[in-house]
Amino acid sequence: MNYYSLRDFLDVLEQNGQLVRITDPVMPEPDISAAAQAAINCGHYAPALLFEKVKGYVNRLVMNVHGSWANHALMLGLPTDTTIKDQFFELDKRWPGEVIKPIWLKDAPCKEIKITNNINLFELLPLYRSNKHDGGCYLSKACVITRDPEEPDNFTKQNVGTYRIQVTGKDRLNIQPLVFHDLAIHFRKAEERNEPLPVAIAIGNEPIITFMSSTPLEYDESEYEYAGALRSEPYQLIKAETSDLDLPAGAEVIIEGEILPCKRSIEGPYGEYTGGYSGTRLQPEIKIHAITHRANPIFENLYLGIPWTEVDYLIALNTSLPVYRQLKASMPEVAAVNAIYEHGAVEIVSTKCRMGGYGKAVAMRLLSTPHGMPYAKIVIVVDESVDPFNINQVMWALATRVNPAKHISIINNCPGMPLDPSSDPPGMSSKVIIDATTPVPPEPINEDAHTIELPENTDEWMQKIKKLMRKKEDIL
Amino acid sequence: MICPRCDSKNANLLVPSPVGNEWEMYLCNDCNFTWRSTEPENIRNPKMYDPKFKLTKKKISMMMVNPPIATSNK
């Protein structure tokens, strides 16, 4: 099922009991963040929250749209009880061999209202401080669109990414492009010419482009073409007002502006996906030139706190899939990749082992993938029969397959993730590989390593028991 | 007006609430900190702001520039 706007998806969430309307007026602080954290605590079926009235503001706010496995399943058009592993393989089915080119619309609701004078973000968006010591209010879930200034006509090098953006004025923002992000490449090229970089920020989108915007694609892969492939139809775009940028046509709000060259000012701290505050840094400024929006726009944002919070769902399977595909291209024995923890800081790979030491080789390959190189810090490799999304099974593999002296390797002085509080210096880290696969020749095999078989017909019994449980629920 | 975070006097009203006189938002023009009149005193009061998050001129002078400013290679 495809959605063409945020509102389409909110309707489906509500029909499935996955959206809660907060009709009482709430204070921007601390109510919004407290409610978002509380919603997440509902686990697999955590709902989205639609705040109908935020005190002092005009428009509505929606939080936690992607923030549960049930909502994630609905994004993919699957039943709300779909397991993480099944969602992973559904995504794998749709992950493109061939991408689908987008189409351009001449008009869309996001152009209903145009503002070019006296821009004031606070009149449009119910902005709030997310965590107590954040430097200010943040846009945390927008799609940020830029083009490569050296190849302005190259569509696939146009980037759609999610970056933290601090509101530092009525028409001014500060943004964080880390050096390995595509946005940072675009901005560096513009700055080398001492030119501003045109930027568009799309807020409140149908869920797939937000999902793709958070996905670590290759530099010349298009998020719009991938979104088209995941939806099995061309993605709908519309042109920006002040630049040649292509925008998701279903957006609630589009902010257009420029990232200013050779200018930095204080940004942060910000409660990050690591569960801690990042430091304050001198980061680039955006001057806003125009805003277009739907009438009565809905501000979509997310809460970041001590994991798990919404962002953990948004960067879970879309971090896992590219790494899985990149490994599988040269190591076809790889069965699945779980990179859902802290943006892939901990990654669990299940694989069949071609030869002794193969588990370690898979981990080393992972540590040289574009995303794994800076982000992955702890790599655990398990047998192909172990479900890497089932932590009980992974722990069993660690408990019974790892001889620390042989199977744990530490590699020093590697690229790291600057926001990781253990990164030292920020941006560098050591890595650890834990090979929890069953030894294969020529590594000697301990005879106690022979695994017990599952009792026959276990799967049939599972279905039978589930049916019996559902009947009982009906009676109750 | 004094910034609760960096103690600069270069702070002012950013916006009143768009409807209802519910709050005012303030901005420090030196450190970009924003705060709302309805937040707790340990956010609004410079003397009560958590020392771990206070900014000093020394801290600001040592801040990392991200990304580093790119210079022309032509």
Contacts between the chains, C-beta under 8 A, distances in Angstrom:
chain1	res1	chain2	res2	distance
A	27	B	38	6.4
A	28	B	23	7.8
A	28	B	36	6.8
A	28	B	38	7.8
A	29	B	36	6.6
A	29	B	38	7.2
A	29	B	39	5.6
A	55	B	17	7.5
A	55	B	20	7.0
A	55	B	22	4.6
A	55	B	23	7.4
A	56	B	17	3.0
A	56	B	18	6.6
A	56	B	19	6.3
A	56	B	20	5.7
A	56	B	22	3.4
A	56	B	23	5.2
A	57	B	17	7.1
A	57	B	18	6.0
A	57	B	19	7.0
A	58	B	18	5.5
A	58	B	19	6.0
A	120	B	15	6.5
A	120	B	18	7.8
A	122	B	14	7.8
A	122	B	15	4.6
A	122	B	17	8.0
A	122	B	18	6.0
A	122	B	25	6.8
A	123	B	18	4.7
A	129	B	34	8.0
A	129	B	35	7.9
A	129	B	36	7.4
A	129	B	39	7.3
A	132	B	43	7.1
A	133	B	50	6.4
A	133	B	52	7.9
A	133	B	53	4.6
A	135	B	5	7.8
A	135	B	31	7.7
A	135	B	32	6.3
A	135	B	33	5.6
A	135	B	34	7.6
A	136	B	32	6.7
A	136	B	33	6.4
A	136	B	34	3.8
A	136	B	35	8.0
A	137	B	34	6.4
A	166	B	32	7.0
A	167	B	34	7.2
A	168	B	27	7.3
A	168	B	32	4.5
A	168	B	34	7.3
A	169	B	14	7.2
A	169	B	27	6.8
A	170	B	14	6.9
A	170	B	15	6.3
A	174	B	32	6.6
A	176	B	66	6.9
A	177	B	66	7.9
A	177	B	67	6.0
A	178	B	66	7.0
A	178	B	67	7.4
A	179	B	66	7.8
A	179	B	67	5.2
A	179	B	68	8.0
A	184	B	67	5.1
A	187	B	67	7.0
A	187	B	70	7.8
A	188	B	67	6.6
A	188	B	70	4.4
A	189	B	70	7.9
A	191	B	69	6.7
A	191	B	70	4.1
A	192	B	70	4.8
A	192	B	71	6.9
A	192	B	72	5.2
A	192	B	73	6.1
A	192	B	74	7.6
A	193	B	72	6.9
A	194	B	72	6.8
A	262	B	69	5.6
A	264	B	65	5.5
A	264	B	66	7.9
A	264	B	69	7.1
A	265	B	32	5.9
A	266	B	30	7.9
A	266	B	31	4.9
A	266	B	32	4.8
A	266	B	55	7.5
A	266	B	60	6.9
A	266	B	63	7.0
A	267	B	32	6.8
A	269	B	53	6.7
A	277	B	53	7.8
A	279	B	63	7.9
A	279	B	64	7.4
A	280	B	31	7.8
A	280	B	55	6.6
A	280	B	59	7.7
A	280	B	63	6.1
A	281	B	63	5.8
A	281	B	64	4.9
A	281	B	65	7.2
A	281	B	66	4.6
A	282	B	63	5.1
A	282	B	64	7.0
A	282	B	65	4.6
A	282	B	66	6.9
A	283	B	66	5.4
A	284	B	67	7.8
A	418	B	66	7.9
A	426	B	64	7.4
